[in-house]
């Protein structure tokens, strides 16, 4: 008798892909910092404020869809 698991191989691969997307989003958010001595205007760049959070949100939604996917 074959055991019935909640996830199959495809679910785990999709979850791993979603985690990779979230990690890429956090890497896009990283960068140089602003100190008391020197202000760095790059902390307000479009990449760090708009694109990176959108990529992270997409990754988290992708993980949720991967978890909810029913195996055949």
N, CA, C, O and CB atoms as a CASP TS submission, in Angstrom:
PFRMAT TS
TARGET T0000
AUTHOR 0000-0000-0000
METHOD Language model
MODEL 1
PARENT N/A
ATOM      1  N   UNK     1       0.837  -1.185   0.000  1.00  0.00           N
ATOM      2  CA  UNK     1       0.000   0.000   0.000  1.00  0.00           C
ATOM      3  C   UNK     1       0.883   1.250   0.000  1.00  0.00           C
ATOM      4  O   UNK     1       1.792   1.376   0.821  1.00  0.00           O
ATOM      5  CB  UNK     1      -0.953  -0.003   1.219  1.00  0.00           C
ATOM      6  N   UNK     2       0.612   2.157  -0.913  1.00  0.00           N
ATOM      7  CA  UNK     2       1.406   3.376  -1.045  1.00  0.00           C
ATOM      8  C   UNK     2       0.891   4.430  -0.056  1.00  0.00           C
ATOM      9  O   UNK     2      -0.310   4.695  -0.005  1.00  0.00           O
ATOM     10  CB  UNK     2       1.351   3.917  -2.507  1.00  0.00           C
ATOM     11  N   UNK     3       1.808   5.041   0.741  1.00  0.00           N
ATOM     12  CA  UNK     3       1.351   6.062   1.694  1.00  0.00           C
ATOM     13  C   UNK     3       0.909   7.337   0.967  1.00  0.00           C
ATOM     14  O   UNK     3       1.480   7.710  -0.058  1.00  0.00           O
ATOM     15  CB  UNK     3       2.470   6.392   2.706  1.00  0.00           C
ATOM     16  N   UNK     4      -0.093   7.982   1.504  1.00  0.00           N
ATOM     17  CA  UNK     4      -0.583   9.243   0.932  1.00  0.00           C
ATOM     18  C   UNK     4       0.062  10.413   1.667  1.00  0.00           C
ATOM     19  O   UNK     4      -0.214  10.658   2.841  1.00  0.00           O
ATOM     20  CB  UNK     4      -2.140   9.332   1.017  1.00  0.00           C
ATOM     21  N   UNK     5       0.909  11.116   0.964  1.00  0.00           N
ATOM     22  CA  UNK     5       1.564  12.290   1.530  1.00  0.00           C
ATOM     23  C   UNK     5       0.811  13.545   1.104  1.00  0.00           C
ATOM     24  O   UNK     5       0.163  13.562   0.058  1.00  0.00           O
ATOM     25  CB  UNK     5       3.049  12.365   1.088  1.00  0.00           C
ATOM     26  N   UNK     6       0.898  14.583   1.911  1.00  0.00           N
ATOM     27  CA  UNK     6       0.219  15.832   1.585  1.00  0.00           C
ATOM     28  C   UNK     6       0.895  16.532   0.403  1.00  0.00           C
ATOM     29  O   UNK     6       0.224  17.200  -0.383  1.00  0.00           O
ATOM     30  CB  UNK     6       0.196  16.759   2.809  1.00  0.00           C
ATOM     31  N   UNK     7       2.215  16.385   0.271  1.00  0.00           N
ATOM     32  CA  UNK     7       2.957  17.017  -0.815  1.00  0.00           C
ATOM     33  C   UNK     7       3.631  15.956  -1.665  1.00  0.00           C
ATOM     34  O   UNK     7       3.987  14.880  -1.184  1.00  0.00           O
ATOM     35  CB  UNK     7       3.998  18.009  -0.266  1.00  0.00           C
ATOM     36  N   UNK     8       3.798  16.281  -2.936  1.00  0.00           N
ATOM     37  CA  UNK     8       4.599  15.426  -3.801  1.00  0.00           C
ATOM     38  C   UNK     8       5.865  16.183  -4.206  1.00  0.00           C
ATOM     39  O   UNK     8       6.145  17.267  -3.695  1.00  0.00           O
ATOM     40  CB  UNK     8       3.785  14.980  -5.057  1.00  0.00           C
ATOM     41  N   UNK     9       6.614  15.600  -5.121  1.00  0.00           N
ATOM     42  CA  UNK     9       7.895  16.186  -5.515  1.00  0.00           C
ATOM     43  C   UNK     9       7.712  17.576  -6.136  1.00  0.00           C
ATOM     44  O   UNK     9       8.520  18.475  -5.903  1.00  0.00           O
ATOM     45  CB  UNK     9       8.615  15.263  -6.503  1.00  0.00           C
ATOM     46  N   UNK    10       6.663  17.742  -6.914  1.00  0.00           N
ATOM     47  CA  UNK    10       6.408  19.028  -7.574  1.00  0.00           C
ATOM     48  C   UNK    10       6.142  20.120  -6.537  1.00  0.00           C
ATOM     49  O   UNK    10       6.621  21.245  -6.685  1.00  0.00           O
ATOM     50  CB  UNK    10       5.210  18.911  -8.547  1.00  0.00           C
ATOM     51  N   UNK    11       5.373  19.791  -5.476  1.00  0.00           N
ATOM     52  CA  UNK    11       5.116  20.774  -4.423  1.00  0.00           C
ATOM     53  C   UNK    11       6.413  21.262  -3.798  1.00  0.00           C
ATOM     54  O   UNK    11       6.606  22.463  -3.611  1.00  0.00           O
ATOM     55  CB  UNK    11       4.212  20.179  -3.346  1.00  0.00           C
ATOM     56  N   UNK    12       7.300  20.331  -3.477  1.00  0.00           N
ATOM     57  CA  UNK    12       8.571  20.716  -2.848  1.00  0.00           C
ATOM     58  C   UNK    12       9.432  21.548  -3.789  1.00  0.00           C
ATOM     59  O   UNK    12      10.098  22.488  -3.355  1.00  0.00           O
ATOM     60  CB  UNK    12       9.344  19.472  -2.406  1.00  0.00           C
ATOM     61  N   UNK    13       9.422  21.210  -5.068  1.00  0.00           N
ATOM     62  CA  UNK    13      10.194  22.003  -6.024  1.00  0.00           C
ATOM     63  C   UNK    13       9.621  23.416  -6.156  1.00  0.00           C
ATOM     64  O   UNK    13      10.377  24.384  -6.245  1.00  0.00           O
ATOM     65  CB  UNK    13      10.216  21.310  -7.396  1.00  0.00           C
ATOM     66  N   UNK    14       8.290  23.540  -6.168  1.00  0.00           N
ATOM     67  CA  UNK    14       7.673  24.860  -6.256  1.00  0.00           C
ATOM     68  C   UNK    14       7.928  25.688  -4.997  1.00  0.00           C
ATOM     69  O   UNK    14       8.140  26.897  -5.081  1.00  0.00           O
ATOM     70  CB  UNK    14       6.172  24.723  -6.493  1.00  0.00           C
ATOM     71  N   UNK    15       7.909  25.041  -3.836  1.00  0.00           N
ATOM     72  CA  UNK    15       8.211  25.746  -2.589  1.00  0.00           C
ATOM     73  C   UNK    15       9.660  26.227  -2.589  1.00  0.00           C
ATOM     74  O   UNK    15       9.945  27.346  -2.164  1.00  0.00           O
ATOM     75  CB  UNK    15       7.948  24.834  -1.370  1.00  0.00           C
ATOM     76  N   UNK    16      10.574  25.382  -3.066  1.00  0.00           N
ATOM     77  CA  UNK    16      11.978  25.785  -3.138  1.00  0.00           C
ATOM     78  C   UNK    16      12.165  26.942  -4.116  1.00  0.00           C
ATOM     79  O   UNK    16      12.955  27.851  -3.861  1.00  0.00           O
ATOM     80  CB  UNK    16      12.856  24.596  -3.553  1.00  0.00           C
ATOM     81  N   UNK    17      11.443  26.911  -5.232  1.00  0.00           N
ATOM     82  CA  UNK    17      11.524  28.011  -6.193  1.00  0.00           C
ATOM     83  C   UNK    17      10.989  29.307  -5.583  1.00  0.00           C
ATOM     84  O   UNK    17      11.560  30.376  -5.798  1.00  0.00           O
ATOM     85  CB  UNK    17      10.743  27.664  -7.472  1.00  0.00           C
ATOM     86  N   UNK    18       9.897  29.214  -4.826  1.00  0.00           N
ATOM     87  CA  UNK    18       9.360  30.392  -4.142  1.00  0.00           C
ATOM     88  C   UNK    18      10.343  30.949  -3.132  1.00  0.00           C
ATOM     89  O   UNK    18      10.496  32.165  -3.024  1.00  0.00           O
ATOM     90  CB  UNK    18       8.053  30.053  -3.450  1.00  0.00           C
ATOM     91  N   UNK    19      11.016  30.074  -2.386  1.00  0.00           N
ATOM     92  CA  UNK    19      12.033  30.529  -1.427  1.00  0.00           C
ATOM     93  C   UNK    19      13.175  31.232  -2.145  1.00  0.00           C
ATOM     94  O   UNK    19      13.695  32.239  -1.663  1.00  0.00           O
ATOM     95  CB  UNK    19      12.577  29.342  -0.607  1.00  0.00           C
ATOM     96  N   UNK    20      13.561  30.702  -3.292  1.00  0.00           N
ATOM     97  CA  UNK    20      14.628  31.329  -4.079  1.00  0.00           C
ATOM     98  C   UNK    20      14.204  32.725  -4.545  1.00  0.00           C
ATOM     99  O   UNK    20      15.014  33.651  -4.539  1.00  0.00           O
ATOM    100  CB  UNK    20      14.993  30.448  -5.296  1.00  0.00           C
ATOM    101  N   UNK    21      12.941  32.878  -4.948  1.00  0.00           N
ATOM    102  CA  UNK    21      12.440  34.189  -5.370  1.00  0.00           C
ATOM    103  C   UNK    21      12.469  35.169  -4.202  1.00  0.00           C
ATOM    104  O   UNK    21      12.839  36.329  -4.382  1.00  0.00           O
ATOM    105  CB  UNK    21      11.008  34.072  -5.934  1.00  0.00           C
ATOM    106  N   UNK    22      12.084  34.722  -3.013  1.00  0.00           N
ATOM    107  CA  UNK    22      12.109  35.592  -1.829  1.00  0.00           C
ATOM    108  C   UNK    22      13.544  35.996  -1.503  1.00  0.00           C
ATOM    109  O   UNK    22      13.800  37.155  -1.173  1.00  0.00           O
ATOM    110  CB  UNK    22      11.462  34.883  -0.612  1.00  0.00           C
ATOM    111  N   UNK    23      14.471  35.063  -1.591  1.00  0.00           N
ATOM    112  CA  UNK    23      15.881  35.371  -1.320  1.00  0.00           C
ATOM    113  C   UNK    23      16.402  36.400  -2.313  1.00  0.00           C
ATOM    114  O   UNK    23      17.135  37.314  -1.935  1.00  0.00           O
ATOM    115  CB  UNK    23      16.740  34.093  -1.380  1.00  0.00           C
ATOM    116  N   UNK    24      16.027  36.255  -3.586  1.00  0.00           N
ATOM    117  CA  UNK    24      16.442  37.247  -4.589  1.00  0.00           C
ATOM    118  C   UNK    24      15.871  38.623  -4.245  1.00  0.00           C
ATOM    119  O   UNK    24      16.548  39.637  -4.413  1.00  0.00           O
ATOM    120  CB  UNK    24      15.985  36.817  -6.007  1.00  0.00           C
ATOM    121  N   UNK    25      14.627  38.657  -3.766  1.00  0.00           N
ATOM    122  CA  UNK    25      14.036  39.935  -3.349  1.00  0.00           C
ATOM    123  C   UNK    25      14.802  40.583  -2.216  1.00  0.00           C
ATOM    124  O   UNK    25      15.024  41.794  -2.223  1.00  0.00           O
ATOM    125  CB  UNK    25      12.600  39.735  -2.930  1.00  0.00           C
ATOM    126  N   UNK    26      15.213  39.773  -1.232  1.00  0.00           N
ATOM    127  CA  UNK    26      15.986  40.333  -0.123  1.00  0.00           C
ATOM    128  C   UNK    26      17.374  40.777  -0.578  1.00  0.00           C
ATOM    129  O   UNK    26      17.906  41.757  -0.056  1.00  0.00           O
ATOM    130  CB  UNK    26      16.110  39.308   1.006  1.00  0.00           C
ATOM    131  N   UNK    27      17.961  40.081  -1.532  1.00  0.00           N
ATOM    132  CA  UNK    27      19.258  40.511  -2.069  1.00  0.00           C
ATOM    133  C   UNK    27      19.100  41.838  -2.804  1.00  0.00           C
ATOM    134  O   UNK    27      19.970  42.706  -2.717  1.00  0.00           O
ATOM    135  CB  UNK    27      19.848  39.434  -3.020  1.00  0.00           C
ATOM    136  N   UNK    28      17.985  41.998  -3.532  1.00  0.00           N
ATOM    137  CA  UNK    28      17.739  43.274  -4.218  1.00  0.00           C
ATOM    138  C   UNK    28      17.553  44.419  -3.228  1.00  0.00           C
ATOM    139  O   UNK    28      17.872  45.567  -3.537  1.00  0.00           O
ATOM    140  CB  UNK    28      16.507  43.164  -5.117  1.00  0.00           C
ATOM    141  N   UNK    29      17.034  44.108  -2.028  1.00  0.00           N
ATOM    142  CA  UNK    29      16.838  45.146  -1.012  1.00  0.00           C
ATOM    143  C   UNK    29      18.148  45.586  -0.366  1.00  0.00           C
ATOM    144  O   UNK    29      18.232  46.695   0.163  1.00  0.00           O
ATOM    145  CB  UNK    29      15.887  44.648   0.060  1.00  0.00           C
ATOM    146  N   UNK    30      19.152  44.749  -0.401  1.00  0.00           N
ATOM    147  CA  UNK    30      20.401  45.069   0.285  1.00  0.00           C
ATOM    148  C   UNK    30      21.191  46.118  -0.500  1.00  0.00           C
ATOM    149  O   UNK    30      20.950  46.346  -1.686  1.00  0.00           O
ATOM    150  CB  UNK    30      21.249  43.796   0.484  1.00  0.00           C
ATOM    151  N   UNK    31      22.114  46.730   0.177  1.00  0.00           N
ATOM    152  CA  UNK    31      22.953  47.740  -0.458  1.00  0.00           C
ATOM    153  C   UNK    31      23.704  48.522   0.594  1.00  0.00           C
ATOM    154  O   UNK    31      23.724  48.161   1.770  1.00  0.00           O
ATOM    155  CB  UNK    31      22.116  48.684  -1.327  1.00  0.00           C
ATOM    156  N   UNK    32      24.315  49.591   0.151  1.00  0.00           N
ATOM    157  CA  UNK    32      25.091  50.401   1.082  1.00  0.00           C
ATOM    158  C   UNK    32      24.160  51.163   2.019  1.00  0.00           C
ATOM    159  O   UNK    32      23.007  51.436   1.686  1.00  0.00           O
ATOM    160  CB  UNK    32      26.006  51.377   0.320  1.00  0.00           C
ATOM    161  N   UNK    33      24.675  51.497   3.181  1.00  0.00           N
ATOM    162  CA  UNK    33      23.871  52.142   4.218  1.00  0.00           C
ATOM    163  C   UNK    33      24.179  53.625   4.283  1.00  0.00           C
ATOM    164  O   UNK    33      25.159  54.105   3.713  1.00  0.00           O
ATOM    165  CB  UNK    33      24.119  51.490   5.582  1.00  0.00           C
ATOM    166  N   UNK    34      23.320  54.336   4.989  1.00  0.00           N
ATOM    167  CA  UNK    34      23.524  55.752   5.242  1.00  0.00           C
ATOM    168  C   UNK    34      23.999  55.905   6.686  1.00  0.00           C
ATOM    169  O   UNK    34      23.399  55.330   7.594  1.00  0.00           O
ATOM    170  CB  UNK    34      22.216  56.574   4.978  1.00  0.00           C
ATOM    171  N   UNK    35      25.054  56.663   6.907  1.00  0.00           N
ATOM    172  CA  UNK    35      25.599  56.849   8.258  1.00  0.00           C
ATOM    173  C   UNK    35      25.330  58.271   8.723  1.00  0.00           C
ATOM    174  O   UNK    35      24.818  59.103   7.974  1.00  0.00           O
ATOM    175  CB  UNK    35      27.123  56.545   8.292  1.00  0.00           C
ATOM    176  N   UNK    36      25.685  58.527   9.972  1.00  0.00           N
ATOM    177  CA  UNK    36      25.542  59.882  10.508  1.00  0.00           C
ATOM    178  C   UNK    36      26.465  60.864   9.793  1.00  0.00           C
ATOM    179  O   UNK    36      26.125  62.035   9.624  1.00  0.00           O
ATOM    180  CB  UNK    36      25.833  59.891  12.010  1.00  0.00           C
ATOM    181  N   UNK    37      27.629  60.384   9.378  1.00  0.00           N
ATOM    182  CA  UNK    37      28.607  61.266   8.752  1.00  0.00           C
ATOM    183  C   UNK    37      28.273  61.548   7.288  1.00  0.00           C
ATOM    184  O   UNK    37      28.506  62.653   6.797  1.00  0.00           O
ATOM    185  CB  UNK    37      29.992  60.660   8.855  1.00  0.00           C
ATOM    186  N   UNK    38      27.726  60.546   6.592  1.00  0.00           N
ATOM    187  CA  UNK    38      27.474  60.711   5.165  1.00  0.00           C
ATOM    188  C   UNK    38      26.109  60.132   4.804  1.00  0.00           C
ATOM    189  O   UNK    38      25.812  58.976   5.107  1.00  0.00           O
ATOM    190  CB  UNK    38      28.584  60.037   4.333  1.00  0.00           C
ATOM    191  N   UNK    39      25.286  60.951   4.153  1.00  0.00           N
ATOM    192  CA  UNK    39      23.971  60.505   3.705  1.00  0.00           C
ATOM    193  C   UNK    39      24.100  59.863   2.331  1.00  0.00           C
ATOM    194  O   UNK    39      24.723  60.423   1.430  1.00  0.00           O
ATOM    195  CB  UNK    39      22.965  61.685   3.668  1.00  0.00           C
ATOM    196  N   UNK    40      23.513  58.698   2.182  1.00  0.00           N
ATOM    197  CA  UNK    40      23.553  57.992   0.909  1.00  0.00           C
ATOM    198  C   UNK    40      22.141  57.989   0.314  1.00  0.00           C
ATOM    199  O   UNK    40      21.263  57.303   0.837  1.00  0.00           O
ATOM    200  CB  UNK    40      24.096  56.531   1.087  1.00  0.00           C
ATOM    201  N   UNK    41      21.905  58.735  -0.757  1.00  0.00           N
ATOM    202  CA  UNK    41      20.550  58.787  -1.329  1.00  0.00           C
ATOM    203  C   UNK    41      20.129  57.489  -2.015  1.00  0.00           C
ATOM    204  O   UNK    41      18.971  57.353  -2.409  1.00  0.00           O
ATOM    205  CB  UNK    41      20.461  59.920  -2.321  1.00  0.00           C
ATOM    206  N   UNK    42      21.039  56.542  -2.163  1.00  0.00           N
ATOM    207  CA  UNK    42      20.715  55.260  -2.811  1.00  0.00           C
ATOM    208  C   UNK    42      19.742  54.430  -1.978  1.00  0.00           C
ATOM    209  O   UNK    42      19.134  53.491  -2.492  1.00  0.00           O
ATOM    210  CB  UNK    42      21.992  54.456  -3.059  1.00  0.00           C
ATOM    211  N   UNK    43      19.589  54.769  -0.693  1.00  0.00           N
ATOM    212  CA  UNK    43      18.646  54.003   0.123  1.00  0.00           C
ATOM    213  C   UNK    43      17.207  54.240  -0.314  1.00  0.00           C
ATOM    214  O   UNK    43      16.322  53.470   0.061  1.00  0.00           O
ATOM    215  CB  UNK    43      18.806  54.365   1.595  1.00  0.00           C
ATOM    216  N   UNK    44      16.949  55.280  -1.094  1.00  0.00           N
ATOM    217  CA  UNK    44      15.613  55.566  -1.600  1.00  0.00           C
ATOM    218  C   UNK    44      15.464  55.220  -3.079  1.00  0.00           C
ATOM    219  O   UNK    44      14.602  55.777  -3.760  1.00  0.00           O
ATOM    220  CB  UNK    44      15.284  57.024  -1.383  1.00  0.00           C
ATOM    221  N   UNK    45      16.285  54.314  -3.577  1.00  0.00           N
ATOM    222  CA  UNK    45      16.206  53.963  -4.995  1.00  0.00           C
ATOM    223  C   UNK    45      14.951  53.129  -5.273  1.00  0.00           C
ATOM    224  O   UNK    45      14.401  52.491  -4.375  1.00  0.00           O
ATOM    225  CB  UNK    45      17.472  53.190  -5.431  1.00  0.00           C
ATOM    226  N   UNK    46      14.521  53.150  -6.510  1.00  0.00           N
ATOM    227  CA  UNK    46      13.329  52.406  -6.920  1.00  0.00           C
ATOM    228  C   UNK    46      13.521  50.906  -6.727  1.00  0.00           C
ATOM    229  O   UNK    46      12.579  50.191  -6.383  1.00  0.00           O
ATOM    230  CB  UNK    46      12.990  52.706  -8.381  1.00  0.00           C
ATOM    231  N   UNK    47      14.728  50.440  -6.947  1.00  0.00           N
ATOM    232  CA  UNK    47      15.015  49.013  -6.776  1.00  0.00           C
ATOM    233  C   UNK    47      14.777  48.566  -5.342  1.00  0.00           C
ATOM    234  O   UNK    47      14.236  47.486  -5.107  1.00  0.00           O
ATOM    235  CB  UNK    47      16.456  48.707  -7.182  1.00  0.00           C
ATOM    236  N   UNK    48      15.179  49.390  -4.386  1.00  0.00           N
ATOM    237  CA  UNK    48      15.088  48.999  -2.971  1.00  0.00           C
ATOM    238  C   UNK    48      13.720  49.263  -2.364  1.00  0.00           C
ATOM    239  O   UNK    48      13.348  48.603  -1.395  1.00  0.00           O
ATOM    240  CB  UNK    48      16.132  49.729  -2.169  1.00  0.00           C
ATOM    241  N   UNK    49      12.962  50.209  -2.904  1.00  0.00           N
ATOM    242  CA  UNK    49      11.683  50.573  -2.299  1.00  0.00           C
ATOM    243  C   UNK    49      10.496  49.919  -3.015  1.00  0.00           C
ATOM    244  O   UNK    49       9.491  49.605  -2.377  1.00  0.00           O
ATOM    245  CB  UNK    49      11.520  52.085  -2.307  1.00  0.00           C
ATOM    246  N   UNK    50      10.600  49.712  -4.333  1.00  0.00           N
ATOM    247  CA  UNK    50       9.448  49.213  -5.090  1.00  0.00           C
ATOM    248  C   UNK    50       9.671  47.796  -5.607  1.00  0.00           C
ATOM    249  O   UNK    50       8.859  46.905  -5.356  1.00  0.00           O
ATOM    250  CB  UNK    50       9.149  50.142  -6.257  1.00  0.00           C
ATOM    251  N   UNK    51      10.758  47.589  -6.321  1.00  0.00           N
ATOM    252  CA  UNK    51      10.961  46.318  -7.024  1.00  0.00           C
ATOM    253  C   UNK    51      11.216  45.171  -6.051  1.00  0.00           C
ATOM    254  O   UNK    51      10.591  44.117  -6.167  1.00  0.00           O
ATOM    255  CB  UNK    51      12.129  46.436  -8.002  1.00  0.00           C
ATOM    256  N   UNK    52      12.117  45.357  -5.101  1.00  0.00           N
ATOM    257  CA  UNK    52      12.472  44.276  -4.178  1.00  0.00           C
ATOM    258  C   UNK    52      11.291  43.823  -3.314  1.00  0.00           C
ATOM    259  O   UNK    52      11.086  42.616  -3.182  1.00  0.00           O
ATOM    260  CB  UNK    52      13.614  44.720  -3.283  1.00  0.00           C
ATOM    261  N   UNK    53      10.502  44.730  -2.718  1.00  0.00           N
ATOM    262  CA  UNK    53       9.329  44.254  -1.972  1.00  0.00           C
ATOM    263  C   UNK    53       8.303  43.550  -2.854  1.00  0.00           C
ATOM    264  O   UNK    53       7.652  42.605  -2.409  1.00  0.00           O
ATOM    265  CB  UNK    53       8.666  45.412  -1.269  1.00  0.00           C
ATOM    266  N   UNK    54       8.151  44.002  -4.105  1.00  0.00           N
ATOM    267  CA  UNK    54       7.221  43.336  -5.020  1.00  0.00           C
ATOM    268  C   UNK    54       7.693  41.916  -5.342  1.00  0.00           C
ATOM    269  O   UNK    54       6.885  40.990  -5.427  1.00  0.00           O
ATOM    270  CB  UNK    54       7.069  44.152  -6.318  1.00  0.00           C
ATOM    271  N   UNK    55       9.003  41.753  -5.521  1.00  0.00           N
ATOM    272  CA  UNK    55       9.556  40.426  -5.785  1.00  0.00           C
ATOM    273  C   UNK    55       9.354  39.518  -4.571  1.00  0.00           C
ATOM    274  O   UNK    55       8.999  38.350  -4.725  1.00  0.00           O
ATOM    275  CB  UNK    55      11.059  40.522  -6.142  1.00  0.00           C
ATOM    276  N   UNK    56       9.574  40.042  -3.375  1.00  0.00           N
ATOM    277  CA  UNK    56       9.357  39.255  -2.154  1.00  0.00           C
ATOM    278  C   UNK    56       7.890  38.871  -2.001  1.00  0.00           C
ATOM    279  O   UNK    56       7.580  37.730  -1.661  1.00  0.00           O
ATOM    280  CB  UNK    56       9.824  40.039  -0.918  1.00  0.00           C
ATOM    281  N   UNK    57       6.998  39.803  -2.246  1.00  0.00           N
ATOM    282  CA  UNK    57       5.570  39.507  -2.154  1.00  0.00           C
ATOM    283  C   UNK    57       5.176  38.428  -3.152  1.00  0.00           C
ATOM    284  O   UNK    57       4.434  37.507  -2.810  1.00  0.00           O
ATOM    285  CB  UNK    57       4.741  40.775  -2.394  1.00  0.00           C
ATOM    286  N   UNK    58       5.671  38.534  -4.387  1.00  0.00           N
ATOM    287  CA  UNK    58       5.395  37.510  -5.384  1.00  0.00           C
ATOM    288  C   UNK    58       5.928  36.155  -4.935  1.00  0.00           C
ATOM    289  O   UNK    58       5.271  35.133  -5.136  1.00  0.00           O
ATOM    290  CB  UNK    58       6.005  37.900  -6.729  1.00  0.00           C
ATOM    291  N   UNK    59       7.117  36.138  -4.328  1.00  0.00           N
ATOM    292  CA  UNK    59       7.682  34.879  -3.835  1.00  0.00           C
ATOM    293  C   UNK    59       6.842  34.260  -2.740  1.00  0.00           C
ATOM    294  O   UNK    59       6.618  33.049  -2.742  1.00  0.00           O
ATOM    295  CB  UNK    59       9.084  35.101  -3.327  1.00  0.00           C
ATOM    296  N   UNK    60       6.366  35.078  -1.792  1.00  0.00           N
ATOM    297  CA  UNK    60       5.520  34.556  -0.723  1.00  0.00           C
ATOM    298  C   UNK    60       4.189  34.048  -1.266  1.00  0.00           C
ATOM    299  O   UNK    60       3.705  33.007  -0.821  1.00  0.00           O
ATOM    300  CB  UNK    60       5.278  35.631   0.333  1.00  0.00           C
ATOM    301  N   UNK    61       3.588  34.758  -2.215  1.00  0.00           N
ATOM    302  CA  UNK    61       2.344  34.287  -2.833  1.00  0.00           C
ATOM    303  C   UNK    61       2.577  33.001  -3.616  1.00  0.00           C
ATOM    304  O   UNK    61       1.718  32.120  -3.634  1.00  0.00           O
ATOM    305  CB  UNK    61       1.761  35.367  -3.758  1.00  0.00           C
ATOM    306  N   UNK    62       3.728  32.892  -4.257  1.00  0.00           N
ATOM    307  CA  UNK    62       4.086  31.682  -4.992  1.00  0.00           C
ATOM    308  C   UNK    62       4.218  30.496  -4.036  1.00  0.00           C
ATOM    309  O   UNK    62       3.790  29.388  -4.360  1.00  0.00           O
ATOM    310  CB  UNK    62       5.400  31.891  -5.770  1.00  0.00           C
ATOM    311  N   UNK    63       4.802  30.723  -2.871  1.00  0.00           N
ATOM    312  CA  UNK    63       4.927  29.654  -1.872  1.00  0.00           C
ATOM    313  C   UNK    63       3.546  29.222  -1.383  1.00  0.00           C
ATOM    314  O   UNK    63       3.290  28.030  -1.217  1.00  0.00           O
ATOM    315  CB  UNK    63       5.797  30.120  -0.677  1.00  0.00           C
ATOM    316  N   UNK    64       2.660  30.185  -1.154  1.00  0.00           N
ATOM    317  CA  UNK    64       1.308  29.837  -0.707  1.00  0.00           C
ATOM    318  C   UNK    64       0.592  28.999  -1.760  1.00  0.00           C
ATOM    319  O   UNK    64      -0.074  28.019  -1.427  1.00  0.00           O
ATOM    320  CB  UNK    64       0.496  31.107  -0.399  1.00  0.00           C
ATOM    321  N   UNK    65       0.727  29.381  -3.031  1.00  0.00           N
ATOM    322  CA  UNK    65       0.114  28.589  -4.104  1.00  0.00           C
ATOM    323  C   UNK    65       0.743  27.208  -4.201  1.00  0.00           C
ATOM    324  O   UNK    65       0.046  26.231  -4.477  1.00  0.00           O
ATOM    325  CB  UNK    65       0.245  29.314  -5.445  1.00  0.00           C
ATOM    326  N   UNK    66       2.038  27.112  -3.981  1.00  0.00           N
ATOM    327  CA  UNK    66       2.712  25.809  -4.022  1.00  0.00           C
ATOM    328  C   UNK    66       2.245  24.914  -2.887  1.00  0.00           C
ATOM    329  O   UNK    66       2.125  23.702  -3.066  1.00  0.00           O
ATOM    330  CB  UNK    66       4.231  25.987  -3.953  1.00  0.00           C
ATOM    331  N   UNK    67       1.981  25.491  -1.725  1.00  0.00           N
ATOM    332  CA  UNK    67       1.489  24.703  -0.588  1.00  0.00           C
ATOM    333  C   UNK    67       0.059  24.232  -0.844  1.00  0.00           C
ATOM    334  O   UNK    67      -0.302  23.109  -0.493  1.00  0.00           O
ATOM    335  CB  UNK    67       1.554  25.530   0.717  1.00  0.00           C
ATOM    336  N   UNK    68      -0.749  25.092  -1.455  1.00  0.00           N
ATOM    337  CA  UNK    68      -2.146  24.748  -1.663  1.00  0.00           C
ATOM    338  C   UNK    68      -2.387  23.842  -2.869  1.00  0.00           C
ATOM    339  O   UNK    68      -3.492  23.324  -3.035  1.00  0.00           O
ATOM    340  CB  UNK    68      -2.941  25.995  -1.819  1.00  0.00           C
ATOM    341  N   UNK    69      -1.378  23.642  -3.708  1.00  0.00           N
ATOM    342  CA  UNK    69      -1.507  22.788  -4.896  1.00  0.00           C
ATOM    343  C   UNK    69      -1.771  21.354  -4.462  1.00  0.00           C
ATOM    344  O   UNK    69      -1.082  20.819  -3.594  1.00  0.00           O
ATOM    345  CB  UNK    69      -0.229  22.863  -5.781  1.00  0.00           C
ATOM    346  N   UNK    70      -2.780  20.738  -5.077  1.00  0.00           N
ATOM    347  CA  UNK    70      -3.107  19.351  -4.746  1.00  0.00           C
ATOM    348  C   UNK    70      -2.281  18.411  -5.617  1.00  0.00           C
ATOM    349  O   UNK    70      -2.238  18.567  -6.837  1.00  0.00           O
ATOM    350  CB  UNK    70      -4.624  19.078  -4.934  1.00  0.00           C
ATOM    351  N   UNK    71      -1.622  17.431  -4.988  1.00  0.00           N
ATOM    352  CA  UNK    71      -0.900  16.446  -5.797  1.00  0.00           C
ATOM    353  C   UNK    71      -1.898  15.507  -6.491  1.00  0.00           C
ATOM    354  O   UNK    71      -2.998  15.265  -5.995  1.00  0.00           O
ATOM    355  CB  UNK    71       0.093  15.632  -4.915  1.00  0.00           C
ATOM    356  N   UNK    72      -1.489  14.998  -7.628  1.00  0.00           N
ATOM    357  CA  UNK    72      -2.381  14.104  -8.371  1.00  0.00           C
ATOM    358  C   UNK    72      -2.430  12.730  -7.775  1.00  0.00           C
ATOM    359  O   UNK    72      -3.136  11.861  -8.285  1.00  0.00           O
ATOM    360  CB  UNK    72      -1.957  14.009  -9.805  1.00  0.00           C
TER
END
